[in-house]
Amino acid sequence: GPVAETFRVIQGAVTEEHVRSTQGVYQFELSGDGGGTWYIDLKSKAGSAGFGKPPVTADVVMSMSGADFVKMFT
């Protein structure tokens, strides 16, 4: 779905430079289509993004609909 595709694109775009400059872990609690817990880790190693809880404690937790998440990143 659109949420999973957005996270796939984010994962492909994450670079070590993003990790060095950001140093943050973002957790998204999404409702509706594509809902669930997702994360973007811009703190650990080369970074990562995906479904589930982040590998380390999140610095920021955001709650929104899956549709709003997709709008925010497109």
Rosetta constraint file for C-alpha pairs under 8 A:
AtomPair CA 1 CA 5 HARMONIC 6.17 0.50
AtomPair CA 1 CA 33 HARMONIC 7.84 0.50
AtomPair CA 1 CA 34 HARMONIC 6.46 0.50
AtomPair CA 2 CA 6 HARMONIC 6.06 0.50
AtomPair CA 2 CA 34 HARMONIC 7.28 0.50
AtomPair CA 2 CA 70 HARMONIC 6.81 0.50
AtomPair CA 3 CA 7 HARMONIC 6.37 0.50
AtomPair CA 3 CA 33 HARMONIC 7.89 0.50
AtomPair CA 3 CA 34 HARMONIC 5.42 0.50
AtomPair CA 3 CA 35 HARMONIC 7.92 0.50
AtomPair CA 3 CA 66 HARMONIC 6.18 0.50
AtomPair CA 3 CA 67 HARMONIC 7.64 0.50
AtomPair CA 3 CA 69 HARMONIC 7.42 0.50
AtomPair CA 3 CA 70 HARMONIC 6.08 0.50
AtomPair CA 4 CA 8 HARMONIC 6.14 0.50
AtomPair CA 4 CA 34 HARMONIC 6.88 0.50
AtomPair CA 4 CA 50 HARMONIC 7.88 0.50
AtomPair CA 5 CA 9 HARMONIC 6.27 0.50
AtomPair CA 6 CA 10 HARMONIC 6.22 0.50
AtomPair CA 6 CA 70 HARMONIC 6.57 0.50
AtomPair CA 6 CA 73 HARMONIC 7.39 0.50
AtomPair CA 7 CA 11 HARMONIC 6.00 0.50
AtomPair CA 7 CA 49 HARMONIC 6.31 0.50
AtomPair CA 7 CA 50 HARMONIC 6.00 0.50
AtomPair CA 8 CA 12 HARMONIC 6.30 0.50
AtomPair CA 8 CA 49 HARMONIC 7.66 0.50
AtomPair CA 8 CA 50 HARMONIC 7.43 0.50
AtomPair CA 9 CA 13 HARMONIC 6.26 0.50
AtomPair CA 10 CA 14 HARMONIC 6.25 0.50
AtomPair CA 10 CA 49 HARMONIC 6.88 0.50
AtomPair CA 11 CA 40 HARMONIC 7.99 0.50
AtomPair CA 11 CA 48 HARMONIC 5.81 0.50
AtomPair CA 11 CA 49 HARMONIC 5.14 0.50
AtomPair CA 11 CA 50 HARMONIC 7.43 0.50
AtomPair CA 14 CA 18 HARMONIC 6.30 0.50
AtomPair CA 14 CA 19 HARMONIC 7.68 0.50
AtomPair CA 14 CA 42 HARMONIC 7.91 0.50
AtomPair CA 14 CA 46 HARMONIC 7.64 0.50
AtomPair CA 14 CA 47 HARMONIC 6.41 0.50
AtomPair CA 14 CA 48 HARMONIC 7.09 0.50
AtomPair CA 15 CA 19 HARMONIC 6.61 0.50
AtomPair CA 15 CA 46 HARMONIC 6.39 0.50
AtomPair CA 15 CA 47 HARMONIC 7.07 0.50
AtomPair CA 16 CA 20 HARMONIC 6.16 0.50
AtomPair CA 16 CA 45 HARMONIC 7.49 0.50
AtomPair CA 16 CA 46 HARMONIC 4.91 0.50
AtomPair CA 16 CA 47 HARMONIC 6.91 0.50
AtomPair CA 17 CA 21 HARMONIC 6.08 0.50
AtomPair CA 18 CA 22 HARMONIC 5.82 0.50
AtomPair CA 18 CA 42 HARMONIC 6.64 0.50
AtomPair CA 19 CA 23 HARMONIC 5.55 0.50
AtomPair CA 19 CA 24 HARMONIC 7.75 0.50
AtomPair CA 19 CA 41 HARMONIC 8.00 0.50
AtomPair CA 19 CA 42 HARMONIC 4.44 0.50
AtomPair CA 19 CA 43 HARMONIC 5.35 0.50
AtomPair CA 19 CA 44 HARMONIC 7.24 0.50
AtomPair CA 19 CA 45 HARMONIC 7.58 0.50
AtomPair CA 19 CA 46 HARMONIC 6.54 0.50
AtomPair CA 19 CA 47 HARMONIC 6.05 0.50
AtomPair CA 20 CA 42 HARMONIC 7.84 0.50
AtomPair CA 20 CA 43 HARMONIC 7.38 0.50
AtomPair CA 22 CA 42 HARMONIC 6.12 0.50
AtomPair CA 22 CA 43 HARMONIC 7.10 0.50
AtomPair CA 23 CA 42 HARMONIC 5.43 0.50
AtomPair CA 23 CA 43 HARMONIC 4.27 0.50
AtomPair CA 23 CA 44 HARMONIC 7.93 0.50
AtomPair CA 24 CA 41 HARMONIC 6.58 0.50
AtomPair CA 24 CA 42 HARMONIC 5.10 0.50
AtomPair CA 24 CA 43 HARMONIC 5.11 0.50
AtomPair CA 24 CA 58 HARMONIC 7.56 0.50
AtomPair CA 24 CA 59 HARMONIC 6.02 0.50
AtomPair CA 24 CA 60 HARMONIC 7.80 0.50
AtomPair CA 25 CA 39 HARMONIC 7.31 0.50
AtomPair CA 25 CA 40 HARMONIC 5.90 0.50
AtomPair CA 25 CA 41 HARMONIC 4.44 0.50
AtomPair CA 25 CA 42 HARMONIC 5.53 0.50
AtomPair CA 25 CA 43 HARMONIC 6.08 0.50
AtomPair CA 25 CA 54 HARMONIC 7.43 0.50
AtomPair CA 25 CA 56 HARMONIC 7.67 0.50
AtomPair CA 25 CA 57 HARMONIC 7.32 0.50
AtomPair CA 25 CA 58 HARMONIC 4.78 0.50
AtomPair CA 25 CA 59 HARMONIC 5.22 0.50
AtomPair CA 25 CA 60 HARMONIC 6.52 0.50
AtomPair CA 26 CA 39 HARMONIC 5.53 0.50
AtomPair CA 26 CA 40 HARMONIC 5.17 0.50
AtomPair CA 26 CA 41 HARMONIC 6.32 0.50
AtomPair CA 26 CA 42 HARMONIC 7.94 0.50
AtomPair CA 26 CA 54 HARMONIC 7.95 0.50
AtomPair CA 26 CA 58 HARMONIC 5.51 0.50
AtomPair CA 26 CA 59 HARMONIC 6.13 0.50
AtomPair CA 26 CA 60 HARMONIC 4.95 0.50
AtomPair CA 26 CA 61 HARMONIC 5.93 0.50
AtomPair CA 26 CA 62 HARMONIC 7.60 0.50
AtomPair CA 27 CA 37 HARMONIC 7.01 0.50
AtomPair CA 27 CA 38 HARMONIC 5.86 0.50
AtomPair CA 27 CA 39 HARMONIC 4.36 0.50
AtomPair CA 27 CA 40 HARMONIC 6.57 0.50
AtomPair CA 27 CA 53 HARMONIC 7.16 0.50
AtomPair CA 27 CA 54 HARMONIC 6.84 0.50
AtomPair CA 27 CA 58 HARMONIC 5.86 0.50
AtomPair CA 27 CA 59 HARMONIC 7.92 0.50
AtomPair CA 27 CA 60 HARMONIC 6.20 0.50
AtomPair CA 27 CA 61 HARMONIC 4.67 0.50
AtomPair CA 27 CA 62 HARMONIC 6.28 0.50
AtomPair CA 28 CA 36 HARMONIC 7.97 0.50
AtomPair CA 28 CA 37 HARMONIC 5.70 0.50
AtomPair CA 28 CA 38 HARMONIC 5.11 0.50
AtomPair CA 28 CA 39 HARMONIC 5.81 0.50
AtomPair CA 28 CA 61 HARMONIC 5.79 0.50
AtomPair CA 28 CA 62 HARMONIC 4.92 0.50
AtomPair CA 28 CA 63 HARMONIC 5.83 0.50
AtomPair CA 28 CA 64 HARMONIC 7.54 0.50
AtomPair CA 29 CA 35 HARMONIC 7.27 0.50
AtomPair CA 29 CA 36 HARMONIC 5.80 0.50
AtomPair CA 29 CA 37 HARMONIC 4.77 0.50
AtomPair CA 29 CA 38 HARMONIC 6.64 0.50
AtomPair CA 29 CA 61 HARMONIC 7.27 0.50
AtomPair CA 29 CA 62 HARMONIC 6.09 0.50
AtomPair CA 29 CA 63 HARMONIC 4.60 0.50
AtomPair CA 29 CA 64 HARMONIC 6.50 0.50
AtomPair CA 30 CA 34 HARMONIC 7.33 0.50
AtomPair CA 30 CA 35 HARMONIC 4.41 0.50
AtomPair CA 30 CA 36 HARMONIC 5.15 0.50
AtomPair CA 30 CA 37 HARMONIC 6.29 0.50
AtomPair CA 30 CA 38 HARMONIC 7.59 0.50
AtomPair CA 30 CA 63 HARMONIC 5.85 0.50
AtomPair CA 30 CA 64 HARMONIC 5.20 0.50
AtomPair CA 30 CA 65 HARMONIC 5.00 0.50
AtomPair CA 30 CA 66 HARMONIC 5.16 0.50
AtomPair CA 30 CA 69 HARMONIC 7.69 0.50
AtomPair CA 31 CA 35 HARMONIC 4.38 0.50
AtomPair CA 31 CA 36 HARMONIC 6.43 0.50
AtomPair CA 31 CA 63 HARMONIC 7.89 0.50
AtomPair CA 31 CA 64 HARMONIC 6.33 0.50
AtomPair CA 31 CA 65 HARMONIC 4.50 0.50
AtomPair CA 31 CA 66 HARMONIC 5.69 0.50
AtomPair CA 32 CA 65 HARMONIC 5.84 0.50
AtomPair CA 32 CA 66 HARMONIC 5.86 0.50
AtomPair CA 32 CA 67 HARMONIC 7.66 0.50
AtomPair CA 33 CA 65 HARMONIC 7.97 0.50
AtomPair CA 33 CA 66 HARMONIC 5.97 0.50
AtomPair CA 33 CA 67 HARMONIC 7.43 0.50
AtomPair CA 34 CA 66 HARMONIC 5.81 0.50
AtomPair CA 35 CA 65 HARMONIC 7.22 0.50
AtomPair CA 35 CA 66 HARMONIC 5.72 0.50
AtomPair CA 36 CA 51 HARMONIC 7.70 0.50
AtomPair CA 36 CA 52 HARMONIC 7.50 0.50
AtomPair CA 37 CA 51 HARMONIC 6.17 0.50
AtomPair CA 37 CA 52 HARMONIC 5.02 0.50
AtomPair CA 37 CA 53 HARMONIC 6.14 0.50
AtomPair CA 38 CA 49 HARMONIC 7.55 0.50
AtomPair CA 38 CA 50 HARMONIC 5.60 0.50
AtomPair CA 38 CA 51 HARMONIC 4.34 0.50
AtomPair CA 38 CA 52 HARMONIC 5.06 0.50
AtomPair CA 38 CA 53 HARMONIC 6.31 0.50
AtomPair CA 38 CA 54 HARMONIC 7.50 0.50
AtomPair CA 39 CA 49 HARMONIC 5.45 0.50
AtomPair CA 39 CA 50 HARMONIC 5.59 0.50
AtomPair CA 39 CA 51 HARMONIC 6.49 0.50
AtomPair CA 39 CA 52 HARMONIC 6.86 0.50
AtomPair CA 39 CA 53 HARMONIC 6.43 0.50
AtomPair CA 39 CA 54 HARMONIC 5.49 0.50
AtomPair CA 40 CA 47 HARMONIC 7.61 0.50
AtomPair CA 40 CA 48 HARMONIC 5.96 0.50
AtomPair CA 40 CA 49 HARMONIC 4.27 0.50
AtomPair CA 40 CA 50 HARMONIC 6.79 0.50
AtomPair CA 40 CA 54 HARMONIC 7.26 0.50
AtomPair CA 41 CA 47 HARMONIC 5.20 0.50
AtomPair CA 41 CA 48 HARMONIC 5.11 0.50
AtomPair CA 41 CA 49 HARMONIC 5.96 0.50
AtomPair CA 41 CA 54 HARMONIC 6.67 0.50
AtomPair CA 41 CA 55 HARMONIC 7.83 0.50
AtomPair CA 42 CA 46 HARMONIC 7.70 0.50
AtomPair CA 42 CA 47 HARMONIC 4.89 0.50
AtomPair CA 42 CA 48 HARMONIC 6.92 0.50
AtomPair CA 43 CA 47 HARMONIC 6.28 0.50
AtomPair CA 44 CA 48 HARMONIC 7.89 0.50
AtomPair CA 54 CA 58 HARMONIC 6.71 0.50
AtomPair CA 64 CA 68 HARMONIC 6.39 0.50
AtomPair CA 64 CA 69 HARMONIC 6.70 0.50
AtomPair CA 65 CA 69 HARMONIC 6.34 0.50
AtomPair CA 66 CA 70 HARMONIC 6.32 0.50
AtomPair CA 67 CA 71 HARMONIC 6.30 0.50
AtomPair CA 68 CA 72 HARMONIC 6.07 0.50
AtomPair CA 69 CA 73 HARMONIC 6.46 0.50
AtomPair CA 70 CA 74 HARMONIC 6.13 0.50
